[in-house]
Amino acid sequence: MSSSVLSMMLIVSIFLGALGLGALLWGLKNGLFDDPNKFLEGTKFDSEEDLKDAVMSEQKKKALMKKKREKNYMPPD
């Protein structure tokens, strides 16, 4: 392939990538990916036991994060 064809392909691919990134950022800014009813609809089909388990797991997660912060935990390099 000639260098002009490769450069044209590179320019087009960069343009399309930038266009896709712009569309993604625009969608995030305008809230197109937000679903305010996601958790409300999810709880309609969960039993009370499942909801209690979810609360307990969140509490355990928060406790572990607090414990790590108190110890100034640093992950190994």
MMTF fields as JSON, N, C-alpha, C and O atoms, coordinates in Angstrom:
{
  "mmtfVersion": "1.0.0",
  "mmtfProducer": "UNKNOWN",
  "numBonds": 307,
  "numAtoms": 308,
  "numGroups": 77,
  "numChains": 1,
  "numModels": 1,
  "chainsPerModel": [1],
  "groupsPerChain": [77],
  "chainIdList": ["A"],
  "bondAtomList": [4, 2, 8, 6, 12, 10, 16, 14, 20, 18, 24, 22, 28, 26, 32, 30, 36, 34, 40, 38, 44, 42, 48, 46, 52, 50, 56, 54, 60, 58, 64, 62, 68, 66, 72, 70, 76, 74, 80, 78, 84, 82, 88, 86, 92, 90, 96, 94, 100, 98, 104, 102, 108, 106, 112, 110, 116, 114, 120, 118, 124, 122, 128, 126, 132, 130, 136, 134, 140, 138, 144, 142, 148, 146, 152, 150, 156, 154, 160, 158, 164, 162, 168, 166, 172, 170, 176, 174, 180, 178, 184, 182, 188, 186, 192, 190, 196, 194, 200, 198, 204, 202, 208, 206, 212, 210, 216, 214, 220, 218, 224, 222, 228, 226, 232, 230, 236, 234, 240, 238, 244, 242, 248, 246, 252, 250, 256, 254, 260, 258, 264, 262, 268, 266, 272, 270, 276, 274, 280, 278, 284, 282, 288, 286, 292, 290, 296, 294, 300, 298, 304, 302],
  "bondOrderList": [1, 1, 1, 1, 1, 1, 1, 1, 1, 1, 1, 1, 1, 1, 1, 1, 1, 1, 1, 1, 1, 1, 1, 1, 1, 1, 1, 1, 1, 1, 1, 1, 1, 1, 1, 1, 1, 1, 1, 1, 1, 1, 1, 1, 1, 1, 1, 1, 1, 1, 1, 1, 1, 1, 1, 1, 1, 1, 1, 1, 1, 1, 1, 1, 1, 1, 1, 1, 1, 1, 1, 1, 1, 1, 1, 1],
  "groupList": [{"groupName": "MET", "atomNameList": ["N", "CA", "C", "O"], "elementList": ["N", "C", "C", "O"], "formalChargeList": [0, 0, 0, 0], "bondAtomList": [1, 0, 2, 1, 3, 2], "bondOrderList": [1, 1, 2], "singleLetterCode": "M", "chemCompType": "L-PEPTIDE LINKING"}, {"groupName": "SER", "atomNameList": ["N", "CA", "C", "O"], "elementList": ["N", "C", "C", "O"], "formalChargeList": [0, 0, 0, 0], "bondAtomList": [1, 0, 2, 1, 3, 2], "bondOrderList": [1, 1, 2], "singleLetterCode": "S", "chemCompType": "L-PEPTIDE LINKING"}, {"groupName": "VAL", "atomNameList": ["N", "CA", "C", "O"], "elementList": ["N", "C", "C", "O"], "formalChargeList": [0, 0, 0, 0], "bondAtomList": [1, 0, 2, 1, 3, 2], "bondOrderList": [1, 1, 2], "singleLetterCode": "V", "chemCompType": "L-PEPTIDE LINKING"}, {"groupName": "LEU", "atomNameList": ["N", "CA", "C", "O"], "elementList": ["N", "C", "C", "O"], "formalChargeList": [0, 0, 0, 0], "bondAtomList": [1, 0, 2, 1, 3, 2], "bondOrderList": [1, 1, 2], "singleLetterCode": "L", "chemCompType": "L-PEPTIDE LINKING"}, {"groupName": "ILE", "atomNameList": ["N", "CA", "C", "O"], "elementList": ["N", "C", "C", "O"], "formalChargeList": [0, 0, 0, 0], "bondAtomList": [1, 0, 2, 1, 3, 2], "bondOrderList": [1, 1, 2], "singleLetterCode": "I", "chemCompType": "L-PEPTIDE LINKING"}, {"groupName": "PHE", "atomNameList": ["N", "CA", "C", "O"], "elementList": ["N", "C", "C", "O"], "formalChargeList": [0, 0, 0, 0], "bondAtomList": [1, 0, 2, 1, 3, 2], "bondOrderList": [1, 1, 2], "singleLetterCode": "F", "chemCompType": "L-PEPTIDE LINKING"}, {"groupName": "GLY", "atomNameList": ["N", "CA", "C", "O"], "elementList": ["N", "C", "C", "O"], "formalChargeList": [0, 0, 0, 0], "bondAtomList": [1, 0, 2, 1, 3, 2], "bondOrderList": [1, 1, 2], "singleLetterCode": "G", "chemCompType": "PEPTIDE LINKING"}, {"groupName": "ALA", "atomNameList": ["N", "CA", "C", "O"], "elementList": ["N", "C", "C", "O"], "formalChargeList": [0, 0, 0, 0], "bondAtomList": [1, 0, 2, 1, 3, 2], "bondOrderList": [1, 1, 2], "singleLetterCode": "A", "chemCompType": "L-PEPTIDE LINKING"}, {"groupName": "TRP", "atomNameList": ["N", "CA", "C", "O"], "elementList": ["N", "C", "C", "O"], "formalChargeList": [0, 0, 0, 0], "bondAtomList": [1, 0, 2, 1, 3, 2], "bondOrderList": [1, 1, 2], "singleLetterCode": "W", "chemCompType": "L-PEPTIDE LINKING"}, {"groupName": "LYS", "atomNameList": ["N", "CA", "C", "O"], "elementList": ["N", "C", "C", "O"], "formalChargeList": [0, 0, 0, 0], "bondAtomList": [1, 0, 2, 1, 3, 2], "bondOrderList": [1, 1, 2], "singleLetterCode": "K", "chemCompType": "L-PEPTIDE LINKING"}, {"groupName": "ASN", "atomNameList": ["N", "CA", "C", "O"], "elementList": ["N", "C", "C", "O"], "formalChargeList": [0, 0, 0, 0], "bondAtomList": [1, 0, 2, 1, 3, 2], "bondOrderList": [1, 1, 2], "singleLetterCode": "N", "chemCompType": "L-PEPTIDE LINKING"}, {"groupName": "ASP", "atomNameList": ["N", "CA", "C", "O"], "elementList": ["N", "C", "C", "O"], "formalChargeList": [0, 0, 0, 0], "bondAtomList": [1, 0, 2, 1, 3, 2], "bondOrderList": [1, 1, 2], "singleLetterCode": "D", "chemCompType": "L-PEPTIDE LINKING"}, {"groupName": "PRO", "atomNameList": ["N", "CA", "C", "O"], "elementList": ["N", "C", "C", "O"], "formalChargeList": [0, 0, 0, 0], "bondAtomList": [1, 0, 2, 1, 3, 2], "bondOrderList": [1, 1, 2], "singleLetterCode": "P", "chemCompType": "L-PEPTIDE LINKING"}, {"groupName": "GLU", "atomNameList": ["N", "CA", "C", "O"], "elementList": ["N", "C", "C", "O"], "formalChargeList": [0, 0, 0, 0], "bondAtomList": [1, 0, 2, 1, 3, 2], "bondOrderList": [1, 1, 2], "singleLetterCode": "E", "chemCompType": "L-PEPTIDE LINKING"}, {"groupName": "THR", "atomNameList": ["N", "CA", "C", "O"], "elementList": ["N", "C", "C", "O"], "formalChargeList": [0, 0, 0, 0], "bondAtomList": [1, 0, 2, 1, 3, 2], "bondOrderList": [1, 1, 2], "singleLetterCode": "T", "chemCompType": "L-PEPTIDE LINKING"}, {"groupName": "GLN", "atomNameList": ["N", "CA", "C", "O"], "elementList": ["N", "C", "C", "O"], "formalChargeList": [0, 0, 0, 0], "bondAtomList": [1, 0, 2, 1, 3, 2], "bondOrderList": [1, 1, 2], "singleLetterCode": "Q", "chemCompType": "L-PEPTIDE LINKING"}, {"groupName": "ARG", "atomNameList": ["N", "CA", "C", "O"], "elementList": ["N", "C", "C", "O"], "formalChargeList": [0, 0, 0, 0], "bondAtomList": [1, 0, 2, 1, 3, 2], "bondOrderList": [1, 1, 2], "singleLetterCode": "R", "chemCompType": "L-PEPTIDE LINKING"}, {"groupName": "TYR", "atomNameList": ["N", "CA", "C", "O"], "elementList": ["N", "C", "C", "O"], "formalChargeList": [0, 0, 0, 0], "bondAtomList": [1, 0, 2, 1, 3, 2], "bondOrderList": [1, 1, 2], "singleLetterCode": "Y", "chemCompType": "L-PEPTIDE LINKING"}],
  "groupTypeList": [0, 1, 1, 1, 2, 3, 1, 0, 0, 3, 4, 2, 1, 4, 5, 3, 6, 7, 3, 6, 3, 6, 7, 3, 3, 8, 6, 3, 9, 10, 6, 3, 5, 11, 11, 12, 10, 9, 5, 3, 13, 6, 14, 9, 5, 11, 1, 13, 13, 11, 3, 9, 11, 7, 2, 0, 1, 13, 15, 9, 9, 9, 7, 3, 0, 9, 9, 9, 16, 13, 9, 10, 17, 0, 12, 12, 11],
  "groupIdList": [1, 2, 3, 4, 5, 6, 7, 8, 9, 10, 11, 12, 13, 14, 15, 16, 17, 18, 19, 20, 21, 22, 23, 24, 25, 26, 27, 28, 29, 30, 31, 32, 33, 34, 35, 36, 37, 38, 39, 40, 41, 42, 43, 44, 45, 46, 47, 48, 49, 50, 51, 52, 53, 54, 55, 56, 57, 58, 59, 60, 61, 62, 63, 64, 65, 66, 67, 68, 69, 70, 71, 72, 73, 74, 75, 76, 77],
  "secStructList": [7, 7, 2, 2, 2, 2, 2, 2, 2, 2, 2, 2, 2, 2, 2, 2, 2, 2, 2, 2, 2, 2, 2, 2, 2, 2, 2, 2, 2, 6, 6, 6, 6, 7, 7, 6, 6, 2, 2, 2, 2, 2, 2, 2, 1, 1, 7, 2, 2, 2, 2, 2, 2, 2, 2, 2, 2, 2, 2, 2, 2, 2, 2, 2, 2, 2, 2, 2, 2, 2, 6, 6, 7, 7, 7, 7, 7],
  "xCoordList": [0.831, 0.0, 0.878, 1.977, 0.385, 1.15, 0.935, -0.014, 1.807, 1.727, 0.504, -0.01, 0.039, -1.145, -2.398, -3.262, -2.487, -3.638, -3.585, -4.61, -2.402, -2.262, -2.567, -3.211, -2.106, -2.376, -3.865, -4.409, -4.524, -5.96, -6.721, -7.652, -6.331, -6.973, -6.759, -7.672, -5.584, -5.279, -6.121, -6.667, -6.228, -7.015, -8.491, -9.138, -9.019, -10.424, -10.683, -11.697, -9.774, -9.987, -9.896, -10.659, -9.001, -8.916, -10.182, -10.709, -10.67, -11.893, -13.084, -13.87, -13.226, -14.353, -14.247, -15.256, -13.031, -12.842, -13.2, -13.844, -12.786, -13.118, -14.626, -15.202, -15.253, -16.699, -17.422, -18.373, -16.982, -17.578, -17.368, -18.282, -16.178, -15.904, -16.767, -17.291, -16.908, -17.763, -19.214, -19.887, -19.693, -21.072, -21.253, -22.285, -20.27, -20.338, -20.366, -21.188, -19.487, -19.449, -20.728, -21.223, -21.254, -22.513, -23.638, -24.459, -23.672, -24.702, -24.583, -25.593, -23.373, -23.176, -23.615, -24.245, -23.277, -23.628, -25.147, -25.664, -25.851, -27.304, -28.09, -29.32, -27.392, -28.072, -28.755, -29.718, -28.295, -28.939, -28.718, -29.478, -27.689, -27.388, -27.894, -27.683, -28.556, -29.104, -30.449, -31.253, -30.674, -31.951, -32.437, -32.094, -33.234, -33.637, -34.527, -34.605, -35.186, -36.092, -35.435, -36.103, -34.156, -33.477, -33.594, -33.974, -33.272, -33.282, -34.7, -34.972, -35.595, -36.981, -37.624, -38.339, -37.374, -37.945, -37.276, -37.914, -36.001, -35.294, -35.818, -35.84, -36.241, -36.737, -38.143, -38.567, -38.85, -40.198, -40.152, -41.07, -39.084, -39.019, -38.121, -37.977, -37.508, -36.654, -37.48, -38.435, -37.088, -37.75, -37.118, -36.074, -37.752, -37.244, -35.877, -35.005, -35.713, -34.435, -33.302, -32.195, -33.572, -32.556, -32.156, -30.982, -33.138, -32.844, -32.01, -31.102, -32.312, -31.519, -30.082, -29.138, -29.917, -28.577, -27.795, -26.6, -28.467, -27.81, -27.371, -26.278, -28.216, -27.869, -26.687, -25.775, -26.698, -25.589, -24.282, -23.24, -24.316, -23.088, -22.563, -21.35, -23.459, -23.031, -22.41, -21.417, -22.98, -22.425, -21.042, -20.138, -20.878, -19.568, -18.546, -17.397, -18.962, -18.066, -17.612, -16.431, -18.545, -18.205, -17.27, -16.342, -17.507, -16.654, -15.231, -14.265, -15.101, -13.773, -13.046, -11.846, -13.766, -13.142, -12.687, -11.617, -13.495, -13.141, -11.9, -11.015, -11.848, -10.715, -9.429, -8.368, -9.537, -8.367, -7.891, -6.688, -8.828, -8.445, -7.767, -6.826, -8.244, -7.655, -6.229, -5.395, -5.945, -4.612, -3.689, -2.528, -4.192, -3.428, -2.932, -1.756, -3.83, -3.519, -2.996, -3.602, -1.883, -1.303, -1.142, -0.464, -1.726, -1.566, -0.123, 0.591, 0.305, 1.68, 1.905, 0.988, 3.114, 3.452, 3.552, 3.828],
  "yCoordList": [-1.18, 0.0, 1.246, 1.258, 2.245, 3.484, 4.281, 4.036, 5.208, 5.994, 6.911, 7.248, 7.31, 8.18, 7.424, 7.987, 6.152, 5.343, 5.112, 5.211, 4.807, 4.589, 5.851, 5.791, 6.983, 8.234, 8.57, 9.075, 8.302, 8.55, 7.643, 8.097, 6.364, 5.436, 5.875, 5.769, 6.358, 6.831, 8.056, 8.14, 8.985, 10.193, 9.849, 10.374, 8.977, 8.59, 7.856, 8.098, 6.966, 6.221, 7.133, 6.955, 8.087, 9.05, 9.9, 10.159, 10.334, 11.125, 10.344, 10.877, 9.08, 8.264, 7.972, 7.951, 7.747, 7.533, 8.764, 8.662, 9.932, 11.183, 11.434, 11.924, 11.103, 11.261, 10.349, 10.776, 9.118, 8.183, 8.626, 8.528, 9.112, 9.61, 10.828, 10.964, 11.697, 12.87, 12.477, 13.068, 11.489, 11.03, 10.407, 10.615, 9.655, 9.056, 10.131, 10.067, 11.104, 12.174, 13.007, 13.421, 13.25, 13.987, 13.208, 13.786, 11.898, 11.067, 11.046, 11.083, 10.987, 11.028, 12.368, 12.423, 13.432, 14.775, 14.963, 15.582, 14.441, 14.62, 13.555, 13.573, 12.628, 11.631, 10.534, 9.947, 10.235, 9.191, 7.802, 6.881, 7.642, 6.327, 6.174, 5.13, 7.193, 7.126, 6.413, 6.607, 5.597, 4.899, 5.091, 4.3, 6.137, 6.432, 5.358, 5.265, 4.562, 3.536, 2.172, 1.201, 2.074, 0.782, 0.081, -1.088, 0.786, 0.159, -0.034, -0.997, 0.868, 0.719, -0.498, -1.253, -0.688, -1.84, -3.134, -4.187, -3.06, -4.245, -4.744, -5.952, -3.844, -4.255, -4.849, -5.524, -4.616, -5.191, -6.715, -7.382, -7.252, -8.692, -9.396, -10.617, -8.654, -9.269, -9.599, -8.902, -10.679, -11.011, -10.19, -9.564, -10.203, -9.44, -9.968, -9.203, -11.268, -11.885, -11.43, -11.157, -11.349, -10.883, -9.441, -9.085, -8.612, -7.219, -7.101, -6.273, -7.924, -7.911, -8.351, -7.781, -9.36, -9.812, -8.709, -8.536, -7.971, -6.88, -5.788, -5.239, -5.472, -4.454, -4.921, -4.143, -6.176, -6.709, -6.682, -6.344, -7.03, -7.016, -5.603, -5.391, -4.632, -3.233, -2.758, -2.03, -3.16, -2.775, -3.386, -2.723, -4.655, -5.305, -4.606, -4.413, -4.232, -3.544, -2.203, -1.862, -1.444, -0.162, -0.351, 0.435, -1.389, -1.652, -1.998, -1.544, -2.796, -3.146, -1.928, -1.765, -1.077, 0.133, 1.052, 1.656, 1.154, 1.989, 1.43, 2.183, 0.12, -0.548, -0.318, -0.068, -0.405, -0.183, 1.26, 1.516, 2.207, 3.62, 3.903, 4.693, 3.258, 3.472, 2.954, 3.534, 1.888, 1.295, 1.913, 1.517, 2.877, 3.454, 2.347, 2.287, 1.512, 0.364, 0.824, 1.674, 0.267, 0.55, -0.769, -1.659, -0.935, -2.186, -2.375, -1.397, -3.61, -3.868, -3.41, -3.429, -3.004, -2.548, -3.684, -3.469],
  "zCoordList": [0.0, 0.0, 0.0, 0.555, -0.61, -0.66, 0.63, 1.374, 0.869, 2.099, 2.102, 3.169, 0.939, 0.904, 1.352, 2.024, 0.976, 1.391, 2.904, 3.579, 3.438, 4.867, 5.661, 6.708, 5.167, 5.878, 5.835, 6.818, 4.721, 4.616, 5.589, 6.255, 5.676, 6.593, 8.045, 8.863, 8.361, 9.712, 10.058, 11.158, 9.15, 9.387, 9.58, 10.487, 8.74, 8.844, 10.163, 10.818, 10.55, 11.792, 13.011, 13.961, 13.011, 14.118, 14.172, 15.254, 13.019, 12.966, 13.505, 14.289, 13.092, 13.557, 15.052, 15.758, 15.529, 16.965, 17.77, 18.814, 17.29, 17.977, 17.934, 18.905, 16.828, 16.702, 17.699, 18.354, 17.811, 18.769, 20.207, 21.025, 20.521, 21.87, 22.181, 23.287, 21.212, 21.395, 21.636, 22.481, 20.901, 21.082, 22.471, 23.11, 22.935, 24.263, 25.346, 26.26, 25.253, 26.24, 26.212, 27.261, 25.04, 24.921, 25.597, 26.309, 25.372, 25.986, 27.5, 28.202, 28.006, 29.457, 30.041, 31.097, 29.346, 29.826, 29.876, 30.807, 28.897, 28.812, 29.57, 29.561, 30.225, 31.046, 30.271, 30.766, 29.078, 28.281, 28.859, 28.56, 29.682, 30.238, 31.664, 32.282, 32.197, 33.544, 33.514, 32.603, 34.513, 34.646, 36.078, 36.957, 36.324, 37.697, 38.314, 39.539, 37.518, 38.044, 38.158, 38.514, 37.869, 37.861, 39.213, 39.28, 40.27, 41.579, 42.103, 42.82, 41.75, 42.185, 41.534, 42.193, 40.252, 39.56, 39.994, 40.021, 40.332, 40.795, 42.121, 42.361, 42.985, 44.292, 44.228, 45.166, 43.169, 43.043, 43.012, 43.487, 42.454, 42.25, 43.25, 43.189, 44.174, 45.19, 46.415, 46.756, 47.067, 48.312, 49.437, 49.252, 50.578, 51.719, 52.162, 52.575, 52.069, 52.454, 51.535, 52.0, 50.246, 49.295, 49.576, 49.476, 49.928, 50.239, 51.512, 51.583, 52.516, 53.748, 53.471, 54.02, 52.624, 52.256, 51.55, 51.79, 50.688, 49.973, 50.939, 50.801, 51.914, 52.909, 53.742, 54.019, 54.14, 54.946, 54.168, 54.729, 52.893, 52.099, 51.917, 51.908, 51.771, 51.664, 52.974, 52.959, 54.1, 55.388, 55.597, 56.106, 55.2, 55.316, 54.431, 54.831, 53.241, 52.308, 52.885, 52.811, 53.457, 54.069, 55.253, 55.441, 56.057, 57.215, 56.774, 57.385, 55.72, 55.216, 54.666, 54.889, 53.951, 53.411, 54.544, 54.468, 55.586, 56.726, 57.425, 57.83, 57.56, 58.194, 57.397, 57.97, 56.066, 55.219, 55.317, 55.335, 55.38, 55.496, 56.829, 56.898, 57.881, 59.198, 59.276, 59.972, 58.583, 58.601, 57.565, 57.452, 56.808, 55.692, 54.763, 54.404, 54.403, 53.549, 52.198, 51.545, 51.787, 50.474, 49.742, 50.256, 48.577, 47.832, 47.388, 47.165, 47.259, 46.829, 45.393, 44.572, 45.106, 43.75, 42.786, 41.606]
}
